[in-house]
Amino acid sequence: MVTAKARTNEPRYAQVAADLRAAIAAGDFGEGAQLPTESTLCDRYGVSRFTVREALRRLQSEGLIRRRRGSGTVVDTIGQVLRQPLSDVAELLQYAAGSVFNFDVLGPMVMGEAQAALLGAAPGSRWAHLSGIRTLSPGGPPVAVTDVYINADLAGHIPALQPGSQTLFEQLSASAGFQIGRIDQDIRAIAAGSREAAALAISRRAPVLQIVRVYRDASGRIVEISVSAHAGDRFAYSMHIDHG
């Protein structure tokens, strides 16, 4: 299990990376397009060259750009997979900025014992069930099928949730006015069932990565649980560990 605690201030390099990531996803920089020079980016964002280089390093590790000495930085997303970095909550939420989540609201449900044990919820607790597909671009091939369970106490905020690149948890937090407290994450390899196979256009029993995330507010209340199945060749998980 990986547990991330919220930080109040997102590092500047993460902000720059998020802005450039969103611009690439929006098509502002097409495949093979040259990004602005480091000097231009420093002036645009009012940051140091170190900050810009760290932001570009993050984008390169996510498979969005290619950097070569003497030829600058170009967008290179061919054959990309959805890459999720994780050093803190900000990075955990940022992976959504480069993808699109479209969902349907399936309605209220009561958590059964077996499902509650898997998800860390209380048996018999009440939730709103949503389900959808995440793609790297509008209308693109699916990279994940996701079920989302939202605490019944927040059901009144569900009609305001919008599909797109912002996570449902971020939208709920803003709408309901609570603070991000903690996100618990479990990743395990499983065999695709009939539903995952159909949604991801893969063979039944093909390997997928199942990611269960439990989102808590500052008081420790579980406000959202998500269960995502990622096709094994369309997702990469990376972690940055700083020494000292």
CYANA upper distance limits for C-alpha pairs under 8 A (distance plus 0.5 A):
  1 MET  CA    184 ASP  CA      7.20
  1 MET  CA    185 GLN  CA      5.99
  1 MET  CA    186 ASP  CA      5.27
  1 MET  CA    187 ILE  CA      7.86
  2 VAL  CA    184 ASP  CA      6.34
  2 VAL  CA    185 GLN  CA      5.58
  2 VAL  CA    186 ASP  CA      7.02
  3 THR  CA    182 ARG  CA      7.44
  3 THR  CA    183 ILE  CA      6.23
  3 THR  CA    184 ASP  CA      5.07
  3 THR  CA    185 GLN  CA      6.76
  4 ALA  CA     87 SER  CA      8.21
  4 ALA  CA     88 ASP  CA      5.97
  4 ALA  CA     89 VAL  CA      6.11
  4 ALA  CA    182 ARG  CA      6.34
  4 ALA  CA    183 ILE  CA      5.94
  4 ALA  CA    184 ASP  CA      7.23
  5 LYS  CA     88 ASP  CA      7.08
  5 LYS  CA     89 VAL  CA      6.64
  5 LYS  CA    181 GLY  CA      6.80
  5 LYS  CA    182 ARG  CA      5.37
  5 LYS  CA    183 ILE  CA      7.30
  6 ALA  CA     88 ASP  CA      7.42
  6 ALA  CA     89 VAL  CA      5.77
  6 ALA  CA     90 ALA  CA      7.91
  6 ALA  CA    180 ILE  CA      6.57
  6 ALA  CA    181 GLY  CA      6.32
  6 ALA  CA    182 ARG  CA      6.79
  7 ARG  CA     88 ASP  CA      8.03
  7 ARG  CA     89 VAL  CA      7.50
  7 ARG  CA     90 ALA  CA      7.90
 10 GLU  CA     14 ALA  CA      7.07
 10 GLU  CA     15 GLN  CA      7.27
 10 GLU  CA     90 ALA  CA      6.96
 11 PRO  CA     15 GLN  CA      6.98
 12 ARG  CA     16 VAL  CA      6.70
 12 ARG  CA     47 VAL  CA      8.25
 12 ARG  CA     51 THR  CA      7.39
 13 TYR  CA     17 ALA  CA      6.54
 13 TYR  CA     51 THR  CA      5.55
 13 TYR  CA     52 VAL  CA      6.87
 13 TYR  CA     54 GLU  CA      6.55
 13 TYR  CA     55 ALA  CA      5.28
 14 ALA  CA     18 ALA  CA      6.48
 14 ALA  CA     55 ALA  CA      6.70
 14 ALA  CA     90 ALA  CA      8.48
 14 ALA  CA     91 GLU  CA      8.12
 15 GLN  CA     19 ASP  CA      6.71
 16 VAL  CA     20 LEU  CA      6.77
 16 VAL  CA     45 TYR  CA      7.81
 16 VAL  CA     52 VAL  CA      7.73
 16 VAL  CA     55 ALA  CA      6.56
 17 ALA  CA     21 ARG  CA      6.37
 17 ALA  CA     55 ALA  CA      5.17
 17 ALA  CA     56 LEU  CA      7.17
 17 ALA  CA     58 ARG  CA      7.46
 17 ALA  CA     59 LEU  CA      7.08
 18 ALA  CA     22 ALA  CA      6.55
 18 ALA  CA     94 GLN  CA      7.32
 18 ALA  CA     97 ALA  CA      7.62
 19 ASP  CA     23 ALA  CA      6.76
 20 LEU  CA     24 ILE  CA      6.71
 21 ARG  CA     25 ALA  CA      6.70
 21 ARG  CA     59 LEU  CA      7.69
 21 ARG  CA     64 LEU  CA      8.38
 21 ARG  CA     97 ALA  CA      7.50
 21 ARG  CA     98 GLY  CA      6.70
 22 ALA  CA     26 ALA  CA      6.54
 22 ALA  CA     97 ALA  CA      6.50
 22 ALA  CA     98 GLY  CA      6.72
 23 ALA  CA     27 GLY  CA      6.81
 23 ALA  CA     28 ASP  CA      5.71
 23 ALA  CA     29 PHE  CA      7.09
 24 ILE  CA     28 ASP  CA      6.21
 24 ILE  CA     29 PHE  CA      5.62
 24 ILE  CA     30 GLY  CA      7.36
 24 ILE  CA     75 VAL  CA      8.17
 25 ALA  CA     97 ALA  CA      8.38
 25 ALA  CA     98 GLY  CA      6.15
 25 ALA  CA     99 SER  CA      7.90
 25 ALA  CA    136 LEU  CA      8.49
 25 ALA  CA    137 SER  CA      7.53
 29 PHE  CA     33 ALA  CA      6.11
 29 PHE  CA     34 GLN  CA      8.01
 29 PHE  CA     35 LEU  CA      7.80
 29 PHE  CA     75 VAL  CA      7.44
 30 GLY  CA     75 VAL  CA      7.24
 31 GLU  CA     74 VAL  CA      8.39
 31 GLU  CA     75 VAL  CA      5.79
 31 GLU  CA     76 ASP  CA      6.36
 31 GLU  CA     77 THR  CA      7.18
 31 GLU  CA     78 ILE  CA      8.34
 32 GLY  CA     74 VAL  CA      5.98
 32 GLY  CA     75 VAL  CA      5.42
 32 GLY  CA     76 ASP  CA      6.39
 33 ALA  CA     74 VAL  CA      5.84
 33 ALA  CA     75 VAL  CA      5.97
 34 GLN  CA     72 GLY  CA      7.63
 34 GLN  CA     73 THR  CA      6.29
 34 GLN  CA     74 VAL  CA      4.87
 34 GLN  CA     75 VAL  CA      7.10
 35 LEU  CA     72 GLY  CA      8.15
 35 LEU  CA     73 THR  CA      6.06
 35 LEU  CA     74 VAL  CA      6.19
 35 LEU  CA     75 VAL  CA      7.72
 36 PRO  CA     40 THR  CA      6.38
 36 PRO  CA     41 LEU  CA      6.79
 36 PRO  CA     73 THR  CA      8.28
 37 THR  CA     41 LEU  CA      6.75
 37 THR  CA     72 GLY  CA      7.57
 37 THR  CA     73 THR  CA      8.13
 38 GLU  CA     42 CYS  CA      6.57
 38 GLU  CA     49 ARG  CA      7.12
 38 GLU  CA     52 VAL  CA      6.97
 38 GLU  CA     53 ARG  CA      7.91
 39 SER  CA     43 ASP  CA      6.85
 39 SER  CA     49 ARG  CA      7.68
 40 THR  CA     44 ARG  CA      6.55
 41 LEU  CA     45 TYR  CA      6.54
 41 LEU  CA     46 GLY  CA      8.45
 41 LEU  CA     52 VAL  CA      7.31
 42 CYS  CA     46 GLY  CA      5.97
 42 CYS  CA     47 VAL  CA      5.52
 42 CYS  CA     48 SER  CA      6.32
 42 CYS  CA     49 ARG  CA      6.56
 42 CYS  CA     52 VAL  CA      6.99
 43 ASP  CA     47 VAL  CA      7.52
 47 VAL  CA     51 THR  CA      6.74
 47 VAL  CA     52 VAL  CA      7.59
 48 SER  CA     52 VAL  CA      7.04
 49 ARG  CA     53 ARG  CA      6.61
 50 PHE  CA     54 GLU  CA      6.69
 51 THR  CA     55 ALA  CA      6.76
 52 VAL  CA     56 LEU  CA      6.70
 53 ARG  CA     57 ARG  CA      6.51
 54 GLU  CA     58 ARG  CA      6.82
 55 ALA  CA     59 LEU  CA      7.02
 56 LEU  CA     60 GLN  CA      6.59
 56 LEU  CA     65 ILE  CA      8.42
 57 ARG  CA     61 SER  CA      6.68
 58 ARG  CA     62 GLU  CA      6.85
 59 LEU  CA     63 GLY  CA      7.03
 59 LEU  CA     64 LEU  CA      6.05
 59 LEU  CA     65 ILE  CA      6.64
 60 GLN  CA     64 LEU  CA      6.20
 60 GLN  CA     65 ILE  CA      5.47
 60 GLN  CA     66 ARG  CA      6.66
 60 GLN  CA     67 ARG  CA      8.05
 62 GLU  CA     82 LEU  CA      8.14
 62 GLU  CA     83 ARG  CA      5.76
 62 GLU  CA     84 GLN  CA      7.98
 62 GLU  CA     85 PRO  CA      8.30
 63 GLY  CA     76 ASP  CA      7.60
 63 GLY  CA     77 THR  CA      6.67
 63 GLY  CA     80 GLN  CA      6.39
 63 GLY  CA     81 VAL  CA      7.94
 63 GLY  CA     83 ARG  CA      8.05
 64 LEU  CA     75 VAL  CA      6.50
 64 LEU  CA     76 ASP  CA      5.97
 64 LEU  CA     77 THR  CA      5.44
 64 LEU  CA     80 GLN  CA      7.81
 65 ILE  CA     73 THR  CA      7.17
 65 ILE  CA     74 VAL  CA      6.05
 65 ILE  CA     75 VAL  CA      4.86
 65 ILE  CA     76 ASP  CA      5.21
 65 ILE  CA     77 THR  CA      7.25
 66 ARG  CA     73 THR  CA      6.25
 66 ARG  CA     74 VAL  CA      5.93
 66 ARG  CA     75 VAL  CA      6.81
 66 ARG  CA     76 ASP  CA      6.25
 67 ARG  CA     71 SER  CA      8.01
 67 ARG  CA     72 GLY  CA      6.48
 67 ARG  CA     73 THR  CA      5.05
 67 ARG  CA     74 VAL  CA      7.11
 68 ARG  CA     72 GLY  CA      6.36
 68 ARG  CA     73 THR  CA      7.21
 80 GLN  CA    234 ARG  CA      8.18
 81 VAL  CA    233 ASP  CA      7.79
 81 VAL  CA    234 ARG  CA      5.06
 81 VAL  CA    235 PHE  CA      5.71
 81 VAL  CA    236 ALA  CA      7.18
 82 LEU  CA     95 TYR  CA      8.36
 82 LEU  CA     99 SER  CA      8.33
 82 LEU  CA    136 LEU  CA      7.64
 82 LEU  CA    143 VAL  CA      7.71
 82 LEU  CA    234 ARG  CA      6.51
 82 LEU  CA    235 PHE  CA      5.22
 82 LEU  CA    236 ALA  CA      6.74
 83 ARG  CA     95 TYR  CA      7.56
 83 ARG  CA    235 PHE  CA      6.27
 83 ARG  CA    236 ALA  CA      5.16
 83 ARG  CA    237 TYR  CA      6.24
 83 ARG  CA    238 SER  CA      7.60
 84 GLN  CA     91 GLU  CA      8.39
 84 GLN  CA     92 LEU  CA      7.46
 84 GLN  CA     95 TYR  CA      5.87
 84 GLN  CA    235 PHE  CA      8.27
 84 GLN  CA    236 ALA  CA      6.86
 84 GLN  CA    237 TYR  CA      5.49
 84 GLN  CA    238 SER  CA      6.51
 85 PRO  CA     91 GLU  CA      6.49
 85 PRO  CA     92 LEU  CA      6.99
 85 PRO  CA     95 TYR  CA      7.61
 85 PRO  CA    237 TYR  CA      6.71
 85 PRO  CA    238 SER  CA      5.22
 85 PRO  CA    239 MET  CA      5.94
 85 PRO  CA    240 HIS  CA      7.73
 86 LEU  CA     91 GLU  CA      5.90
 86 LEU  CA     92 LEU  CA      5.82
 86 LEU  CA    237 TYR  CA      8.47
 86 LEU  CA    238 SER  CA      6.93
 86 LEU  CA    239 MET  CA      5.45
 86 LEU  CA    240 HIS  CA      7.13
 87 SER  CA     91 GLU  CA      6.77
 87 SER  CA     92 LEU  CA      8.01
 87 SER  CA    239 MET  CA      6.56
 87 SER  CA    240 HIS  CA      6.13
 87 SER  CA    241 ILE  CA      7.48
 88 ASP  CA     92 LEU  CA      6.84
 89 VAL  CA     93 LEU  CA      6.66
 89 VAL  CA    183 ILE  CA      7.96
 90 ALA  CA     94 GLN  CA      6.60
 91 GLU  CA     95 TYR  CA      7.22
 93 LEU  CA     97 ALA  CA      8.32
 93 LEU  CA    167 THR  CA      7.44
 94 GLN  CA     98 GLY  CA      8.24
 95 TYR  CA     99 SER  CA      7.89
 96 ALA  CA    100 VAL  CA      7.54
 96 ALA  CA    165 SER  CA      5.83
 96 ALA  CA    166 GLN  CA      6.75
 96 ALA  CA    167 THR  CA      6.86
 97 ALA  CA    165 SER  CA      5.45
 97 ALA  CA    166 GLN  CA      6.89
 98 GLY  CA    136 LEU  CA      6.96
 98 GLY  CA    137 SER  CA      8.48
 98 GLY  CA    165 SER  CA      7.36
 99 SER  CA    134 ARG  CA      7.21
 99 SER  CA    135 THR  CA      6.12
 99 SER  CA    136 LEU  CA      4.71
 99 SER  CA    137 SER  CA      6.42
 99 SER  CA    164 GLY  CA      8.20
 99 SER  CA    165 SER  CA      6.17
100 VAL  CA    134 ARG  CA      5.96
100 VAL  CA    135 THR  CA      5.74
100 VAL  CA    136 LEU  CA      6.50
100 VAL  CA    137 SER  CA      6.52
100 VAL  CA    138 PRO  CA      6.98
100 VAL  CA    163 PRO  CA      7.82
100 VAL  CA    164 GLY  CA      5.24
100 VAL  CA    165 SER  CA      5.25
101 PHE  CA    132 GLY  CA      7.26
101 PHE  CA    133 ILE  CA      6.28
101 PHE  CA    134 ARG  CA      4.81
101 PHE  CA    135 THR  CA      7.03
101 PHE  CA    163 PRO  CA      6.13
101 PHE  CA    164 GLY  CA      5.68
101 PHE  CA    165 SER  CA      6.80
102 ASN  CA    132 GLY  CA      5.91
102 ASN  CA    133 ILE  CA      6.12
102 ASN  CA    134 ARG  CA      6.96
102 ASN  CA    163 PRO  CA      5.41
102 ASN  CA    164 GLY  CA      6.97
103 PHE  CA    130 LEU  CA      7.05
103 PHE  CA    131 SER  CA      5.81
103 PHE  CA    132 GLY  CA      4.28
103 PHE  CA    133 ILE  CA      6.96
103 PHE  CA    163 PRO  CA      7.07
104 ASP  CA    130 LEU  CA      6.14
104 ASP  CA    131 SER  CA      6.00
104 ASP  CA    132 GLY  CA      6.58
105 VAL  CA    128 ALA  CA      8.32
105 VAL  CA    129 HIS  CA      6.81
105 VAL  CA    130 LEU  CA      4.93
105 VAL  CA    131 SER  CA      7.15
106 LEU  CA    128 ALA  CA      8.05
106 LEU  CA    129 HIS  CA      5.89
106 LEU  CA    130 LEU  CA      5.83
106 LEU  CA    131 SER  CA      7.54
107 GLY  CA    128 ALA  CA      6.01
107 GLY  CA    129 HIS  CA      5.95
107 GLY  CA    130 LEU  CA      7.70
108 PRO  CA    126 ARG  CA      7.68
108 PRO  CA    127 TRP  CA      6.21
108 PRO  CA    128 ALA  CA      4.80
108 PRO  CA    129 HIS  CA      6.45
108 PRO  CA    152 ALA  CA      8.22
109 MET  CA    126 ARG  CA      6.41
109 MET  CA    127 TRP  CA      5.92
109 MET  CA    128 ALA  CA      6.52
109 MET  CA    129 HIS  CA      7.07
110 VAL  CA    123 PRO  CA      8.45
110 VAL  CA    124 GLY  CA      6.03
110 VAL  CA    125 SER  CA      6.17
110 VAL  CA    126 ARG  CA      5.14
110 VAL  CA    127 TRP  CA      6.73
111 MET  CA    115 GLN  CA      6.90
111 MET  CA    116 ALA  CA      6.29
111 MET  CA    121 ALA  CA      8.10
111 MET  CA    122 ALA  CA      7.82
111 MET  CA    123 PRO  CA      5.97
111 MET  CA    124 GLY  CA      5.60
111 MET  CA    125 SER  CA      5.97
111 MET  CA    126 ARG  CA      6.83
111 MET  CA    127 TRP  CA      7.76
112 GLY  CA    116 ALA  CA      6.36
112 GLY  CA    123 PRO  CA      5.99
112 GLY  CA    124 GLY  CA      6.58
113 GLU  CA    117 ALA  CA      6.64
113 GLU  CA    122 ALA  CA      8.45
113 GLU  CA    123 PRO  CA      5.46
113 GLU  CA    124 GLY  CA      7.93
114 ALA  CA    118 LEU  CA      7.00
115 GLN  CA    119 LEU  CA      6.69
116 ALA  CA    120 GLY  CA      6.09
116 ALA  CA    121 ALA  CA      5.18
116 ALA  CA    122 ALA  CA      6.31
116 ALA  CA    123 PRO  CA      5.87
117 ALA  CA    121 ALA  CA      7.20
117 ALA  CA    122 ALA  CA      8.37
117 ALA  CA    123 PRO  CA      8.29
119 LEU  CA    212 VAL  CA      7.57
119 LEU  CA    214 VAL  CA      8.03
119 LEU  CA    225 ILE  CA      7.75
120 GLY  CA    214 VAL  CA      8.29
121 ALA  CA    125 SER  CA      7.80
121 ALA  CA    222 ILE  CA      8.48
126 ARG  CA    151 ASN  CA      7.31
126 ARG  CA    152 ALA  CA      6.07
127 TRP  CA    149 TYR  CA      6.22
127 TRP  CA    150 ILE  CA      5.87
127 TRP  CA    151 ASN  CA      5.38
127 TRP  CA    152 ALA  CA      5.11
128 ALA  CA    149 TYR  CA      6.00
128 ALA  CA    150 ILE  CA      5.56
128 ALA  CA    151 ASN  CA      7.03
128 ALA  CA    152 ALA  CA      6.37
128 ALA  CA    155 ALA  CA      7.16
129 HIS  CA    147 ASP  CA      7.65
129 HIS  CA    148 VAL  CA      6.33
129 HIS  CA    149 TYR  CA      5.32
129 HIS  CA    150 ILE  CA      7.15
130 LEU  CA    147 ASP  CA      6.31
130 LEU  CA    148 VAL  CA      5.47
130 LEU  CA    149 TYR  CA      6.88
131 SER  CA    145 VAL  CA      8.12
131 SER  CA    146 THR  CA      6.18
131 SER  CA    147 ASP  CA      4.89
131 SER  CA    148 VAL  CA      6.49
132 GLY  CA    145 VAL  CA      6.41
132 GLY  CA    146 THR  CA      5.92
132 GLY  CA    147 ASP  CA      7.12
133 ILE  CA    142 PRO  CA      6.80
133 ILE  CA    143 VAL  CA      8.11
133 ILE  CA    144 ALA  CA      6.34
133 ILE  CA    145 VAL  CA      5.13
133 ILE  CA    146 THR  CA      6.66
133 ILE  CA    199 ALA  CA      8.24
134 ARG  CA    142 PRO  CA      6.30
134 ARG  CA    143 VAL  CA      6.34
134 ARG  CA    144 ALA  CA      5.68
134 ARG  CA    145 VAL  CA      6.86
134 ARG  CA    146 THR  CA      8.03
135 THR  CA    139 GLY  CA      7.82
135 THR  CA    140 GLY  CA      6.12
135 THR  CA    141 PRO  CA      6.41
135 THR  CA    142 PRO  CA      5.20
135 THR  CA    143 VAL  CA      5.94
135 THR  CA    144 ALA  CA      7.65
136 LEU  CA    140 GLY  CA      6.71
136 LEU  CA    141 PRO  CA      7.90
136 LEU  CA    142 PRO  CA      8.05
136 LEU  CA    143 VAL  CA      7.73
141 PRO  CA    200 LEU  CA      8.48
142 PRO  CA    199 ALA  CA      7.93
142 PRO  CA    200 LEU  CA      6.17
143 VAL  CA    200 LEU  CA      7.28
143 VAL  CA    230 HIS  CA      6.30
143 VAL  CA    231 ALA  CA      6.68
143 VAL  CA    234 ARG  CA      6.24
143 VAL  CA    235 PHE  CA      7.72
144 ALA  CA    200 LEU  CA      7.34
144 ALA  CA    228 SER  CA      6.70
144 ALA  CA    229 ALA  CA      5.86
144 ALA  CA    230 HIS  CA      4.89
144 ALA  CA    231 ALA  CA      7.10
145 VAL  CA    196 GLU  CA      7.32
145 VAL  CA    199 ALA  CA      7.06
145 VAL  CA    200 LEU  CA      7.63
145 VAL  CA    228 SER  CA      6.11
145 VAL  CA    229 ALA  CA      5.93
145 VAL  CA    230 HIS  CA      7.34
146 THR  CA    226 SER  CA      7.21
146 THR  CA    227 VAL  CA      6.01
146 THR  CA    228 SER  CA      4.69
146 THR  CA    229 ALA  CA      6.93
147 ASP  CA    226 SER  CA      6.16
147 ASP  CA    227 VAL  CA      5.70
147 ASP  CA    228 SER  CA      6.96
148 VAL  CA    224 GLU  CA      7.56
148 VAL  CA    225 ILE  CA      6.25
148 VAL  CA    226 SER  CA      4.86
148 VAL  CA    227 VAL  CA      6.95
149 TYR  CA    224 GLU  CA      6.10
149 TYR  CA    225 ILE  CA      5.54
149 TYR  CA    226 SER  CA      6.72
150 ILE  CA    154 LEU  CA      7.42
150 ILE  CA    155 ALA  CA      7.80
150 ILE  CA    223 VAL  CA      6.44
150 ILE  CA    224 GLU  CA      5.01
150 ILE  CA    225 ILE  CA      7.05
151 ASN  CA    155 ALA  CA      7.51
151 ASN  CA    222 ILE  CA      7.54
151 ASN  CA    223 VAL  CA      5.50
151 ASN  CA    224 GLU  CA      6.50
154 LEU  CA    158 ILE  CA      7.63
154 LEU  CA    172 LEU  CA      8.47
154 LEU  CA    176 ALA  CA      7.89
154 LEU  CA    223 VAL  CA      8.18
157 HIS  CA    161 LEU  CA      7.65
157 HIS  CA    172 LEU  CA      7.35
157 HIS  CA    175 SER  CA      7.16
157 HIS  CA    176 ALA  CA      7.46
158 ILE  CA    172 LEU  CA      8.34
161 LEU  CA    168 LEU  CA      7.21
161 LEU  CA    171 GLN  CA      7.01
161 LEU  CA    172 LEU  CA      7.98
162 GLN  CA    168 LEU  CA      8.32
166 GLN  CA    170 GLU  CA      7.26
166 GLN  CA    171 GLN  CA      7.62
167 THR  CA    171 GLN  CA      6.98
168 LEU  CA    172 LEU  CA      6.54
169 PHE  CA    173 SER  CA      6.51
169 PHE  CA    215 TYR  CA      8.10
169 PHE  CA    224 GLU  CA      7.47
170 GLU  CA    174 ALA  CA      6.76
171 GLN  CA    175 SER  CA      6.56
172 LEU  CA    176 ALA  CA      6.23
172 LEU  CA    177 GLY  CA      8.32
173 SER  CA    177 GLY  CA      5.98
173 SER  CA    178 PHE  CA      5.65
173 SER  CA    179 GLN  CA      6.81
173 SER  CA    180 ILE  CA      7.65
174 ALA  CA    178 PHE  CA      7.59
178 PHE  CA    217 ASP  CA      6.84
178 PHE  CA    218 ALA  CA      7.85
179 GLN  CA    217 ASP  CA      6.07
179 GLN  CA    218 ALA  CA      6.12
180 ILE  CA    215 TYR  CA      8.34
180 ILE  CA    216 ARG  CA      7.11
180 ILE  CA    217 ASP  CA      5.39
180 ILE  CA    218 ALA  CA      6.39
181 GLY  CA    215 TYR  CA      8.29
181 GLY  CA    216 ARG  CA      5.98
181 GLY  CA    217 ASP  CA      4.95
181 GLY  CA    218 ALA  CA      4.56
181 GLY  CA    219 SER  CA      7.74
181 GLY  CA    220 GLY  CA      7.33
182 ARG  CA    215 TYR  CA      6.66
182 ARG  CA    216 ARG  CA      5.71
182 ARG  CA    217 ASP  CA      7.20
182 ARG  CA    218 ALA  CA      7.88
182 ARG  CA    220 GLY  CA      8.14
183 ILE  CA    213 ARG  CA      7.07
183 ILE  CA    214 VAL  CA      6.10
183 ILE  CA    215 TYR  CA      5.14
183 ILE  CA    216 ARG  CA      6.69
184 ASP  CA    213 ARG  CA      6.07
184 ASP  CA    214 VAL  CA      5.60
184 ASP  CA    215 TYR  CA      7.17
185 GLN  CA    211 ILE  CA      7.37
185 GLN  CA    212 VAL  CA      6.14
185 GLN  CA    213 ARG  CA      4.97
185 GLN  CA    214 VAL  CA      7.00
186 ASP  CA    211 ILE  CA      6.17
186 ASP  CA    212 VAL  CA      5.68
186 ASP  CA    213 ARG  CA      7.07
187 ILE  CA    209 LEU  CA      7.21
187 ILE  CA    210 GLN  CA      6.23
187 ILE  CA    211 ILE  CA      5.08
187 ILE  CA    212 VAL  CA      7.06
188 ARG  CA    209 LEU  CA      6.28
188 ARG  CA    210 GLN  CA      5.87
188 ARG  CA    211 ILE  CA      7.17
189 ALA  CA    207 PRO  CA      7.24
189 ALA  CA    208 VAL  CA      6.37
189 ALA  CA    209 LEU  CA      5.18
189 ALA  CA    210 GLN  CA      6.60
190 ILE  CA    207 PRO  CA      6.43
190 ILE  CA    208 VAL  CA      6.07
190 ILE  CA    209 LEU  CA      6.73
190 ILE  CA    210 GLN  CA      7.12
191 ALA  CA    204 ARG  CA      7.96
191 ALA  CA    205 ARG  CA      4.96
191 ALA  CA    206 ALA  CA      5.95
191 ALA  CA    207 PRO  CA      5.32
191 ALA  CA    208 VAL  CA      6.46
192 ALA  CA    196 GLU  CA      5.95
192 ALA  CA    197 ALA  CA      6.24
192 ALA  CA    203 SER  CA      8.00
192 ALA  CA    204 ARG  CA      5.84
192 ALA  CA    205 ARG  CA      5.07
192 ALA  CA    206 ALA  CA      5.81
192 ALA  CA    207 PRO  CA      6.59
192 ALA  CA    208 VAL  CA      6.49
193 GLY  CA    197 ALA  CA      6.50
193 GLY  CA    204 ARG  CA      6.13
193 GLY  CA    205 ARG  CA      6.66
194 SER  CA    198 ALA  CA      6.65
194 SER  CA    204 ARG  CA      6.34
195 ARG  CA    199 ALA  CA      6.64
196 GLU  CA    200 LEU  CA      6.40
196 GLU  CA    202 ILE  CA      8.33
196 GLU  CA    204 ARG  CA      8.29
196 GLU  CA    229 ALA  CA      7.48
197 ALA  CA    201 ALA  CA      6.06
197 ALA  CA    202 ILE  CA      5.27
197 ALA  CA    203 SER  CA      6.02
197 ALA  CA    204 ARG  CA      5.68
197 ALA  CA    205 ARG  CA      8.36
197 ALA  CA    206 ALA  CA      8.21
198 ALA  CA    202 ILE  CA      7.28
200 LEU  CA    231 ALA  CA      7.29
202 ILE  CA    206 ALA  CA      7.23
202 ILE  CA    231 ALA  CA      8.20
207 PRO  CA    231 ALA  CA      7.45
207 PRO  CA    232 GLY  CA      6.28
208 VAL  CA    229 ALA  CA      6.58
208 VAL  CA    230 HIS  CA      5.87
208 VAL  CA    231 ALA  CA      5.23
208 VAL  CA    232 GLY  CA      5.24
209 LEU  CA    228 SER  CA      8.40
209 LEU  CA    229 ALA  CA      6.05
209 LEU  CA    230 HIS  CA      5.59
209 LEU  CA    231 ALA  CA      7.10
209 LEU  CA    232 GLY  CA      6.60
210 GLN  CA    227 VAL  CA      7.38
210 GLN  CA    228 SER  CA      6.03
210 GLN  CA    229 ALA  CA      5.00
210 GLN  CA    230 HIS  CA      6.93
211 ILE  CA    226 SER  CA      8.35
211 ILE  CA    227 VAL  CA      6.22
211 ILE  CA    228 SER  CA      5.64
211 ILE  CA    229 ALA  CA      7.00
211 ILE  CA    230 HIS  CA      8.49
212 VAL  CA    225 ILE  CA      7.73
212 VAL  CA    226 SER  CA      6.21
212 VAL  CA    227 VAL  CA      5.07
212 VAL  CA    228 SER  CA      7.03
213 ARG  CA    225 ILE  CA      6.15
213 ARG  CA    226 SER  CA      5.76
213 ARG  CA    227 VAL  CA      7.13
214 VAL  CA    222 ILE  CA      7.30
214 VAL  CA    223 VAL  CA      8.50
214 VAL  CA    224 GLU  CA      6.67
214 VAL  CA    225 ILE  CA      5.11
214 VAL  CA    226 SER  CA      7.22
215 TYR  CA    222 ILE  CA      6.29
215 TYR  CA    223 VAL  CA      6.43
215 TYR  CA    224 GLU  CA      5.67
215 TYR  CA    225 ILE  CA      6.61
216 ARG  CA    220 GLY  CA      5.78
216 ARG  CA    221 ARG  CA      5.74
216 ARG  CA    222 ILE  CA      4.93
216 ARG  CA    223 VAL  CA      6.09
216 ARG  CA    224 GLU  CA      7.67
217 ASP  CA    221 ARG  CA      6.07
217 ASP  CA    222 ILE  CA      7.22
217 ASP  CA    223 VAL  CA      7.19
230 HIS  CA    234 ARG  CA      7.28
230 HIS  CA    235 PHE  CA      6.80
231 ALA  CA    235 PHE  CA      7.24
